[in-house]
């Protein structure tokens, strides 16, 4: 049959068929107007010709949908109620791109400096955590590197690209251990976890991690660094400035001075300069102190106190030896208490400033003894106050011949249990206080060694003995023993 016989004058596929591509180019819709398709032969080849004109790729055409469209359009041309309608069919589909997942990094330690705003609105710039300490085995961070997407194809056969994703990386420095594990929140994906291989300071950027077993500060500790609280060894190139707070569980090595009284050291403190206090606050050291000088400071030292030059206007509590090593070293206008001995060159001054050495005295045990004695008195009073109630309960039990209801039995039991508990505590405390009473003093020989001169006004104490010098004494050793009436003094001879 020729084309003239196949067409009705109203049959116009160009006006009756239109292919519309979606904005995302992933679907192509056939828009049909049956009114322009009456009287002719409409098959899928006529539709395919319209599809090809707009550039739809053959592989993207859904032939089943195309066949359905032909049937539906043919039916509509024969139904007067649908001839003026517009009907649509999706006849081509692209393959959407598979979007990827952006990566991310989560840190498990505080990273930003925290400035504390006071009640008056001012900011405390010292109270910041610039140096963060972590312990061995602590989780430092988790990294999800991201999953790239997959390319798709639009209805024209052109590529459809997935959105770009973030692909973070972490550069590992020293003492960081990586571990790859399954992501608990997203099954099928893996993440990398990073752990501290040692205890120390953690240093990080947005994409790097390092752990140092020592905290090295190339400046002074002050406003620039904030306060320092570090569970390890600290090495400082500068000074601990006045007002700075430093807490160090390990040793602290300092090239400059200690000018703050708010310093606590868990092991040794070595100061190339000196310790300069303001006569307030207490510097606490659990190991040894080594420094050039001490001035206007209050210091508690569990180990030895070794000073090169002088101790001036200070109060030193020491559980070891206090040793001033320099040939001209001096102790002036100060009070020092040493559980062991004291060795120095010059003791006191020609100005006869009050200067005191006390040896063989354990200041910590004495404090505990005082606190324990006070608590002992309090506990005895508490027990004494309970005794009338105890006697009253005994009388009630005796009169009732043991016939007491359960509620009262429980109440009486609570009173007795509390009394017995306090009684046991009292006995333990008595024993401890008695022990502390004895351990307040060193039961071994202790010495005060003056290599040069002890000036008038200087005082030496040992238990109940008080030796106040009324005239200068040169180069001597005083030996103190428990239970002696008076110290033995012998000449000091330099080797």
Secondary structure as a PSIPRED ss2 file (coil, helix, strand):
# PSIPRED VFORMAT (PSIPRED V4.0)

   1 X C   1.000  0.000  0.000
   2 X C   1.000  0.000  0.000
   3 X H   0.000  1.000  0.000
   4 X H   0.000  1.000  0.000
   5 X H   0.000  1.000  0.000
   6 X H   0.000  1.000  0.000
   7 X C   1.000  0.000  0.000
   8 X C   1.000  0.000  0.000
   9 X C   1.000  0.000  0.000
  10 X C   1.000  0.000  0.000
  11 X C   1.000  0.000  0.000
  12 X C   1.000  0.000  0.000
  13 X H   0.000  1.000  0.000
  14 X H   0.000  1.000  0.000
  15 X H   0.000  1.000  0.000
  16 X H   0.000  1.000  0.000
  17 X E   0.000  0.000  1.000
  18 X E   0.000  0.000  1.000
  19 X E   0.000  0.000  1.000
  20 X E   0.000  0.000  1.000
  21 X E   0.000  0.000  1.000
  22 X C   1.000  0.000  0.000
  23 X C   1.000  0.000  0.000
  24 X C   1.000  0.000  0.000
  25 X C   1.000  0.000  0.000
  26 X C   1.000  0.000  0.000
  27 X E   0.000  0.000  1.000
  28 X E   0.000  0.000  1.000
  29 X E   0.000  0.000  1.000
  30 X E   0.000  0.000  1.000
  31 X E   0.000  0.000  1.000
  32 X E   0.000  0.000  1.000
  33 X E   0.000  0.000  1.000
  34 X H   0.000  1.000  0.000
  35 X H   0.000  1.000  0.000
  36 X H   0.000  1.000  0.000
  37 X H   0.000  1.000  0.000
  38 X C   1.000  0.000  0.000
  39 X C   1.000  0.000  0.000
  40 X C   1.000  0.000  0.000
  41 X C   1.000  0.000  0.000
  42 X C   1.000  0.000  0.000
  43 X C   1.000  0.000  0.000
  44 X H   0.000  1.000  0.000
  45 X H   0.000  1.000  0.000
  46 X H   0.000  1.000  0.000
  47 X H   0.000  1.000  0.000
  48 X H   0.000  1.000  0.000
  49 X H   0.000  1.000  0.000
  50 X H   0.000  1.000  0.000
  51 X H   0.000  1.000  0.000
  52 X H   0.000  1.000  0.000
  53 X H   0.000  1.000  0.000
  54 X C   1.000  0.000  0.000
  55 X C   1.000  0.000  0.000
  56 X C   1.000  0.000  0.000
  57 X C   1.000  0.000  0.000
  58 X H   0.000  1.000  0.000
  59 X H   0.000  1.000  0.000
  60 X H   0.000  1.000  0.000
  61 X E   0.000  0.000  1.000
  62 X C   1.000  0.000  0.000
  63 X H   0.000  1.000  0.000
  64 X H   0.000  1.000  0.000
  65 X H   0.000  1.000  0.000
  66 X H   0.000  1.000  0.000
  67 X H   0.000  1.000  0.000
  68 X H   0.000  1.000  0.000
  69 X H   0.000  1.000  0.000
  70 X H   0.000  1.000  0.000
  71 X H   0.000  1.000  0.000
  72 X H   0.000  1.000  0.000
  73 X H   0.000  1.000  0.000
  74 X H   0.000  1.000  0.000
  75 X H   0.000  1.000  0.000
  76 X H   0.000  1.000  0.000
  77 X H   0.000  1.000  0.000
  78 X C   1.000  0.000  0.000
  79 X C   1.000  0.000  0.000
  80 X C   1.000  0.000  0.000
  81 X C   1.000  0.000  0.000
  82 X C   1.000  0.000  0.000
  83 X C   1.000  0.000  0.000
  84 X C   1.000  0.000  0.000
  85 X C   1.000  0.000  0.000
  86 X E   0.000  0.000  1.000
  87 X E   0.000  0.000  1.000
  88 X E   0.000  0.000  1.000
  89 X E   0.000  0.000  1.000
  90 X E   0.000  0.000  1.000
  91 X E   0.000  0.000  1.000
  92 X E   0.000  0.000  1.000
  93 X E   0.000  0.000  1.000
  94 X C   1.000  0.000  0.000
  95 X E   0.000  0.000  1.000
  96 X C   1.000  0.000  0.000
  97 X C   1.000  0.000  0.000
  98 X E   0.000  0.000  1.000
  99 X C   1.000  0.000  0.000
 100 X C   1.000  0.000  0.000
 101 X E   0.000  0.000  1.000
 102 X C   1.000  0.000  0.000
 103 X C   1.000  0.000  0.000
 104 X E   0.000  0.000  1.000
 105 X E   0.000  0.000  1.000
 106 X E   0.000  0.000  1.000
 107 X E   0.000  0.000  1.000
 108 X C   1.000  0.000  0.000
 109 X C   1.000  0.000  0.000
 110 X C   1.000  0.000  0.000
 111 X C   1.000  0.000  0.000
 112 X C   1.000  0.000  0.000
 113 X C   1.000  0.000  0.000
 114 X C   1.000  0.000  0.000
 115 X C   1.000  0.000  0.000
 116 X E   0.000  0.000  1.000
 117 X E   0.000  0.000  1.000
 118 X C   1.000  0.000  0.000
 119 X C   1.000  0.000  0.000
 120 X C   1.000  0.000  0.000
 121 X C   1.000  0.000  0.000
 122 X C   1.000  0.000  0.000
 123 X E   0.000  0.000  1.000
 124 X E   0.000  0.000  1.000
 125 X C   1.000  0.000  0.000
 126 X C   1.000  0.000  0.000
 127 X C   1.000  0.000  0.000
 128 X C   1.000  0.000  0.000
 129 X C   1.000  0.000  0.000
 130 X C   1.000  0.000  0.000
 131 X C   1.000  0.000  0.000
 132 X E   0.000  0.000  1.000
 133 X E   0.000  0.000  1.000
 134 X E   0.000  0.000  1.000
 135 X C   1.000  0.000  0.000
 136 X C   1.000  0.000  0.000
 137 X C   1.000  0.000  0.000
 138 X C   1.000  0.000  0.000
 139 X E   0.000  0.000  1.000
 140 X E   0.000  0.000  1.000
 141 X E   0.000  0.000  1.000
 142 X E   0.000  0.000  1.000
 143 X E   0.000  0.000  1.000
 144 X E   0.000  0.000  1.000
 145 X C   1.000  0.000  0.000
 146 X C   1.000  0.000  0.000
 147 X E   0.000  0.000  1.000
 148 X C   1.000  0.000  0.000
 149 X C   1.000  0.000  0.000
 150 X E   0.000  0.000  1.000
 151 X C   1.000  0.000  0.000
 152 X E   0.000  0.000  1.000
 153 X E   0.000  0.000  1.000
 154 X C   1.000  0.000  0.000
 155 X C   1.000  0.000  0.000
 156 X C   1.000  0.000  0.000
 157 X C   1.000  0.000  0.000
 158 X C   1.000  0.000  0.000
 159 X E   0.000  0.000  1.000
 160 X E   0.000  0.000  1.000
 161 X C   1.000  0.000  0.000
 162 X C   1.000  0.000  0.000
 163 X C   1.000  0.000  0.000
 164 X C   1.000  0.000  0.000
 165 X C   1.000  0.000  0.000
 166 X C   1.000  0.000  0.000
 167 X C   1.000  0.000  0.000
 168 X C   1.000  0.000  0.000
 169 X C   1.000  0.000  0.000
 170 X C   1.000  0.000  0.000
 171 X E   0.000  0.000  1.000
 172 X E   0.000  0.000  1.000
 173 X C   1.000  0.000  0.000
 174 X C   1.000  0.000  0.000
 175 X C   1.000  0.000  0.000
 176 X E   0.000  0.000  1.000
 177 X E   0.000  0.000  1.000
 178 X E   0.000  0.000  1.000
 179 X E   0.000  0.000  1.000
 180 X E   0.000  0.000  1.000
 181 X E   0.000  0.000  1.000
 182 X E   0.000  0.000  1.000
 183 X C   1.000  0.000  0.000
 184 X C   1.000  0.000  0.000
 185 X C   1.000  0.000  0.000
 186 X C   1.000  0.000  0.000
 187 X C   1.000  0.000  0.000
 188 X C   1.000  0.000  0.000
 189 X C   1.000  0.000  0.000
 190 X E   0.000  0.000  1.000
 191 X E   0.000  0.000  1.000
 192 X E   0.000  0.000  1.000
 193 X E   0.000  0.000  1.000
 194 X E   0.000  0.000  1.000
 195 X E   0.000  0.000  1.000
 196 X E   0.000  0.000  1.000
 197 X C   1.000  0.000  0.000
 198 X C   1.000  0.000  0.000
 199 X C   1.000  0.000  0.000
 200 X E   0.000  0.000  1.000
 201 X E   0.000  0.000  1.000
 202 X E   0.000  0.000  1.000
 203 X E   0.000  0.000  1.000
 204 X E   0.000  0.000  1.000
 205 X E   0.000  0.000  1.000
 206 X C   1.000  0.000  0.000
 207 X C   1.000  0.000  0.000
 208 X E   0.000  0.000  1.000
 209 X E   0.000  0.000  1.000
 210 X E   0.000  0.000  1.000
 211 X E   0.000  0.000  1.000
 212 X E   0.000  0.000  1.000
 213 X C   1.000  0.000  0.000
 214 X E   0.000  0.000  1.000
 215 X E   0.000  0.000  1.000
 216 X E   0.000  0.000  1.000
 217 X E   0.000  0.000  1.000
 218 X C   1.000  0.000  0.000
 219 X C   1.000  0.000  0.000
 220 X C   1.000  0.000  0.000
 221 X E   0.000  0.000  1.000
 222 X C   1.000  0.000  0.000
 223 X C   1.000  0.000  0.000
 224 X C   1.000  0.000  0.000
 225 X C   1.000  0.000  0.000
 226 X C   1.000  0.000  0.000
 227 X C   1.000  0.000  0.000
 228 X E   0.000  0.000  1.000
 229 X E   0.000  0.000  1.000
 230 X E   0.000  0.000  1.000
 231 X C   1.000  0.000  0.000
 232 X C   1.000  0.000  0.000
 233 X E   0.000  0.000  1.000
 234 X E   0.000  0.000  1.000
 235 X E   0.000  0.000  1.000
 236 X E   0.000  0.000  1.000
 237 X C   1.000  0.000  0.000
 238 X C   1.000  0.000  0.000
 239 X C   1.000  0.000  0.000
 240 X E   0.000  0.000  1.000
 241 X C   1.000  0.000  0.000
 242 X C   1.000  0.000  0.000
 243 X C   1.000  0.000  0.000
 244 X C   1.000  0.000  0.000
 245 X C   1.000  0.000  0.000
 246 X E   0.000  0.000  1.000
 247 X E   0.000  0.000  1.000
 248 X E   0.000  0.000  1.000
 249 X C   1.000  0.000  0.000
 250 X C   1.000  0.000  0.000
 251 X C   1.000  0.000  0.000
 252 X E   0.000  0.000  1.000
 253 X E   0.000  0.000  1.000
 254 X E   0.000  0.000  1.000
 255 X C   1.000  0.000  0.000
 256 X C   1.000  0.000  0.000
 257 X C   1.000  0.000  0.000
 258 X E   0.000  0.000  1.000
 259 X C   1.000  0.000  0.000
 260 X C   1.000  0.000  0.000
 261 X C   1.000  0.000  0.000
 262 X C   1.000  0.000  0.000
 263 X E   0.000  0.000  1.000
 264 X E   0.000  0.000  1.000
 265 X E   0.000  0.000  1.000
 266 X C   1.000  0.000  0.000
 267 X C   1.000  0.000  0.000
 268 X C   1.000  0.000  0.000
 269 X E   0.000  0.000  1.000
 270 X E   0.000  0.000  1.000
 271 X E   0.000  0.000  1.000
 272 X C   1.000  0.000  0.000
 273 X C   1.000  0.000  0.000
 274 X C   1.000  0.000  0.000
 275 X E   0.000  0.000  1.000
 276 X E   0.000  0.000  1.000
 277 X C   1.000  0.000  0.000
 278 X C   1.000  0.000  0.000
 279 X C   1.000  0.000  0.000
 280 X C   1.000  0.000  0.000
 281 X C   1.000  0.000  0.000
 282 X C   1.000  0.000  0.000
 283 X E   0.000  0.000  1.000
 284 X E   0.000  0.000  1.000
 285 X E   0.000  0.000  1.000
 286 X C   1.000  0.000  0.000
 287 X C   1.000  0.000  0.000
 288 X C   1.000  0.000  0.000
 289 X E   0.000  0.000  1.000
 290 X E   0.000  0.000  1.000
 291 X E   0.000  0.000  1.000
 292 X E   0.000  0.000  1.000
 293 X E   0.000  0.000  1.000
 294 X E   0.000  0.000  1.000
 295 X E   0.000  0.000  1.000
 296 X C   1.000  0.000  0.000
 297 X C   1.000  0.000  0.000
 298 X E   0.000  0.000  1.000
 299 X E   0.000  0.000  1.000
 300 X E   0.000  0.000  1.000
 301 X E   0.000  0.000  1.000
 302 X C   1.000  0.000  0.000
 303 X C   1.000  0.000  0.000
 304 X C   1.000  0.000  0.000
 305 X E   0.000  0.000  1.000
 306 X E   0.000  0.000  1.000
 307 X E   0.000  0.000  1.000
 308 X E   0.000  0.000  1.000
 309 X E   0.000  0.000  1.000
 310 X E   0.000  0.000  1.000
 311 X E   0.000  0.000  1.000
 312 X E   0.000  0.000  1.000
 313 X C   1.000  0.000  0.000
 314 X C   1.000  0.000  0.000
 315 X E   0.000  0.000  1.000
 316 X E   0.000  0.000  1.000
 317 X E   0.000  0.000  1.000
 318 X E   0.000  0.000  1.000
 319 X C   1.000  0.000  0.000
 320 X C   1.000  0.000  0.000
 321 X C   1.000  0.000  0.000
 322 X E   0.000  0.000  1.000
 323 X E   0.000  0.000  1.000
 324 X E   0.000  0.000  1.000
 325 X C   1.000  0.000  0.000
 326 X C   1.000  0.000  0.000
 327 X C   1.000  0.000  0.000
 328 X C   1.000  0.000  0.000
 329 X C   1.000  0.000  0.000
 330 X E   0.000  0.000  1.000
 331 X E   0.000  0.000  1.000
 332 X E   0.000  0.000  1.000
 333 X C   1.000  0.000  0.000
 334 X C   1.000  0.000  0.000
 335 X E   0.000  0.000  1.000
 336 X E   0.000  0.000  1.000
 337 X E   0.000  0.000  1.000
 338 X E   0.000  0.000  1.000
 339 X C   1.000  0.000  0.000
 340 X C   1.000  0.000  0.000
 341 X C   1.000  0.000  0.000
 342 X E   0.000  0.000  1.000
 343 X E   0.000  0.000  1.000
 344 X E   0.000  0.000  1.000
 345 X E   0.000  0.000  1.000
 346 X E   0.000  0.000  1.000
 347 X E   0.000  0.000  1.000
 348 X C   1.000  0.000  0.000
 349 X C   1.000  0.000  0.000
 350 X C   1.000  0.000  0.000
 351 X C   1.000  0.000  0.000
 352 X C   1.000  0.000  0.000
 353 X C   1.000  0.000  0.000
 354 X C   1.000  0.000  0.000
 355 X E   0.000  0.000  1.000
 356 X E   0.000  0.000  1.000
 357 X E   0.000  0.000  1.000
 358 X E   0.000  0.000  1.000
 359 X E   0.000  0.000  1.000
 360 X C   1.000  0.000  0.000
 361 X E   0.000  0.000  1.000
 362 X C   1.000  0.000  0.000
 363 X H   0.000  1.000  0.000
 364 X H   0.000  1.000  0.000
 365 X H   0.000  1.000  0.000
 366 X H   0.000  1.000  0.000
 367 X H   0.000  1.000  0.000
 368 X H   0.000  1.000  0.000
 369 X H   0.000  1.000  0.000
 370 X H   0.000  1.000  0.000
 371 X H   0.000  1.000  0.000
 372 X H   0.000  1.000  0.000
 373 X H   0.000  1.000  0.000
 374 X H   0.000  1.000  0.000
 375 X H   0.000  1.000  0.000
 376 X H   0.000  1.000  0.000
 377 X H   0.000  1.000  0.000
 378 X H   0.000  1.000  0.000
 379 X H   0.000  1.000  0.000
 380 X H   0.000  1.000  0.000
 381 X H   0.000  1.000  0.000
 382 X H   0.000  1.000  0.000
 383 X H   0.000  1.000  0.000
 384 X H   0.000  1.000  0.000
 385 X H   0.000  1.000  0.000
 386 X H   0.000  1.000  0.000
 387 X H   0.000  1.000  0.000
 388 X H   0.000  1.000  0.000
 389 X H   0.000  1.000  0.000
 390 X H   0.000  1.000  0.000
 391 X H   0.000  1.000  0.000
 392 X H   0.000  1.000  0.000
 393 X H   0.000  1.000  0.000
 394 X H   0.000  1.000  0.000
 395 X H   0.000  1.000  0.000
 396 X H   0.000  1.000  0.000
 397 X H   0.000  1.000  0.000
 398 X H   0.000  1.000  0.000
 399 X H   0.000  1.000  0.000
 400 X H   0.000  1.000  0.000
 401 X C   1.000  0.000  0.000
 402 X C   1.000  0.000  0.000
 403 X C   1.000  0.000  0.000
 404 X C   1.000  0.000  0.000
 405 X C   1.000  0.000  0.000
 406 X H   0.000  1.000  0.000
 407 X H   0.000  1.000  0.000
 408 X H   0.000  1.000  0.000
 409 X H   0.000  1.000  0.000
 410 X H   0.000  1.000  0.000
 411 X H   0.000  1.000  0.000
 412 X H   0.000  1.000  0.000
 413 X H   0.000  1.000  0.000
 414 X H   0.000  1.000  0.000
 415 X H   0.000  1.000  0.000
 416 X H   0.000  1.000  0.000
 417 X H   0.000  1.000  0.000
 418 X H   0.000  1.000  0.000
 419 X H   0.000  1.000  0.000
 420 X H   0.000  1.000  0.000
 421 X H   0.000  1.000  0.000
 422 X H   0.000  1.000  0.000
 423 X H   0.000  1.000  0.000
 424 X H   0.000  1.000  0.000
 425 X H   0.000  1.000  0.000
 426 X H   0.000  1.000  0.000
 427 X H   0.000  1.000  0.000
 428 X H   0.000  1.000  0.000
 429 X H   0.000  1.000  0.000
 430 X H   0.000  1.000  0.000
 431 X H   0.000  1.000  0.000
 432 X H   0.000  1.000  0.000
 433 X H   0.000  1.000  0.000
 434 X H   0.000  1.000  0.000
 435 X H   0.000  1.000  0.000
 436 X H   0.000  1.000  0.000
 437 X H   0.000  1.000  0.000
 438 X H   0.000  1.000  0.000
 439 X H   0.000  1.000  0.000
 440 X C   1.000  0.000  0.000
 441 X E   0.000  0.000  1.000
 442 X C   1.000  0.000  0.000
 443 X C   1.000  0.000  0.000
 444 X C   1.000  0.000  0.000
 445 X C   1.000  0.000  0.000
 446 X E   0.000  0.000  1.000
 447 X E   0.000  0.000  1.000
 448 X E   0.000  0.000  1.000
 449 X E   0.000  0.000  1.000
 450 X E   0.000  0.000  1.000
 451 X E   0.000  0.000  1.000
 452 X E   0.000  0.000  1.000
 453 X E   0.000  0.000  1.000
 454 X E   0.000  0.000  1.000
 455 X C   1.000  0.000  0.000
 456 X C   1.000  0.000  0.000
 457 X C   1.000  0.000  0.000
 458 X E   0.000  0.000  1.000
 459 X E   0.000  0.000  1.000
 460 X E   0.000  0.000  1.000
 461 X E   0.000  0.000  1.000
 462 X E   0.000  0.000  1.000
 463 X C   1.000  0.000  0.000
 464 X C   1.000  0.000  0.000
 465 X E   0.000  0.000  1.000
 466 X E   0.000  0.000  1.000
 467 X E   0.000  0.000  1.000
 468 X E   0.000  0.000  1.000
 469 X C   1.000  0.000  0.000
 470 X C   1.000  0.000  0.000
 471 X C   1.000  0.000  0.000
 472 X C   1.000  0.000  0.000
 473 X E   0.000  0.000  1.000
 474 X E   0.000  0.000  1.000
 475 X E   0.000  0.000  1.000
 476 X E   0.000  0.000  1.000
 477 X E   0.000  0.000  1.000
 478 X E   0.000  0.000  1.000
 479 X E   0.000  0.000  1.000
 480 X E   0.000  0.000  1.000
 481 X C   1.000  0.000  0.000
 482 X C   1.000  0.000  0.000
 483 X C   1.000  0.000  0.000
 484 X C   1.000  0.000  0.000
 485 X C   1.000  0.000  0.000
 486 X C   1.000  0.000  0.000
 487 X C   1.000  0.000  0.000
 488 X E   0.000  0.000  1.000
 489 X E   0.000  0.000  1.000
 490 X E   0.000  0.000  1.000
 491 X E   0.000  0.000  1.000
 492 X C   1.000  0.000  0.000
 493 X C   1.000  0.000  0.000
 494 X C   1.000  0.000  0.000
 495 X C   1.000  0.000  0.000
